[in-house]
Amino acid sequence: MRVSIRQRNLELPAALRRDIDRRVRFAMSRLVGAGAVEVTVLDDNGPKGGLDKLCRISVPSGAGGPLCVEARSHEVMAAVADACHRAARVLARDRGRAREDRRS
């Protein structure tokens, strides 16, 4: 699996990028296979604070276009963890639907 991490309006130190990569690989490895996962982390408000850290995960879907999931939080890793959890749930549901369609 290829994981690309993009950042906007904030700096991601190398250690944080490794943690994001590890979290995404752990959550998506059995669902994505050899596909590409795009992770975008951005800070909406800049240094003002608040629920402004956004993590957007885009994963290729078997049904055509990519699946996109977003999560917001005060902290980058909390947003990443929430987005990974949501993306894994959506992918599992999407794969289940595809299996049901093939059976019918």
C-alpha positions in Angstrom: 0.0 0.0 0.0 1.2 3.5 -0.9 0.5 6.2 1.6 1.0 9.8 0.6 0.7 12.5 3.3 0.1 16.1 2.3 0.0 19.1 4.7 -1.4 22.6 4.4 -1.1 25.5 6.8 0.9 23.5 9.4 4.2 21.8 9.8 4.4 18.1 10.4 7.7 17.0 11.9 9.2 13.7 10.7 8.1 11.8 13.8 4.5 12.9 13.4 4.6 11.9 9.7 5.8 8.5 10.7 3.1 8.1 13.3 0.4 9.1 10.7 1.8 6.7 8.2 1.9 3.9 10.8 -1.7 4.6 11.9 -3.0 4.7 8.3 -1.2 1.5 7.4 -2.5 -0.3 10.4 -6.2 0.7 9.8 -6.2 0.2 6.0 -3.8 -2.7 5.3 -6.3 -5.5 5.1 -8.9 -3.4 3.3 -6.9 -1.5 0.7 -4.2 -4.1 -0.4 -1.8 -2.6 -2.9 -3.8 0.6 -3.5 -2.9 4.1 -2.8 -4.2 6.1 0.2 -4.0 9.9 0.2 -3.9 11.6 3.6 -4.3 15.4 3.7 -3.8 17.2 7.1 -4.6 20.9 7.3 -5.1 23.6 9.9 -8.2 25.7 9.0 -7.8 28.6 11.5 -4.1 28.8 11.8 -2.7 29.5 15.3 -6.1 30.7 16.6 -7.0 27.3 18.1 -10.3 25.5 18.2 -11.6 22.5 16.2 -9.4 23.4 13.3 -7.2 20.4 12.5 -8.7 18.5 9.6 -7.7 15.1 8.3 -9.0 14.0 4.9 -8.4 10.4 3.7 -9.1 9.4 0.1 -9.1 5.6 -0.7 -9.7 3.9 -4.0 -13.1 2.1 -4.0 -14.1 -1.0 -5.9 -17.3 0.9 -7.0 -15.5 3.4 -9.2 -14.5 6.7 -7.6 -12.5 7.2 -4.5 -14.0 7.2 -1.0 -13.3 10.4 0.9 -13.6 10.7 4.7 -12.9 13.8 6.9 -12.5 14.3 10.6 -11.8 17.4 12.7 -10.2 17.7 16.1 -8.1 19.9 18.4 -5.0 17.7 17.7 -3.6 16.3 14.5 -3.3 12.6 15.7 -6.8 12.6 17.1 -8.2 13.8 13.7 -6.1 11.1 11.9 -7.2 8.4 14.2 -10.9 9.3 13.8 -10.6 9.6 10.0 -8.8 6.2 9.9 -11.6 4.6 11.9 -14.3 6.1 9.7 -12.5 5.2 6.5 -12.0 1.6 7.6 -15.7 1.3 8.5 -16.8 2.8 5.2 -14.4 0.5 3.2 -15.6 -2.6 5.0 -19.3 -1.6 4.3 -18.4 -0.9 0.7 -16.7 -4.3 0.3 -19.6 -6.1 1.9 -22.0 -4.4 -0.6 -19.8 -5.4 -3.5 -19.8 -9.0 -2.3 -23.6 -9.0 -1.9 -24.0 -7.6 -5.5 -21.8 -10.4 -6.9 -23.8 -13.1 -5.1 -27.1 -11.8 -6.6 
